[in-house]
Amino acid sequence: QQQQQQQQQHRCGWMDVMSFYQSFATGVAVGDVVHGNPDLFAQGLDHRRLVAFGVIYGLLQRLHQFPLISTSSASQPFALSAPLPAMAASTPGGGGVDHILDAAAPTSIEEVRIMLDGRHTVDQICCHFLMTDVQVGEIITATQAHVVVK
């Protein structure tokens, strides 16, 4: 009985869910909504599930960033504060993905720079080169590429 009372205390109503979706506006990140409504999530609301549901059923729209390097800055040299990520040379137990990692790892910054053509999203570049969005963001900043959000 005590467990049922605890579950009822942490159960969210539909007004809580609607409040969550209403907190979004154009350009507002999920993290901003979560940090802006701490009392809502203290009740046990799972924002990851609600975001997934919202995207699947059209309540929320995912915005994509398309980096585009201008022709004037394409020829300028630049330097990164950290080297490109080093990929694992081998997988314990011989997982069979070594050749995939080697093929995906950028050998030079020019390989990444080529994909800053306005047709590839930041997510695609991250997946293609097995890099984090922070690393790709640093390349975008260093190359002075413009980012188009759609």
Disulfide bonds with the S-S distance in Angstrom:
none
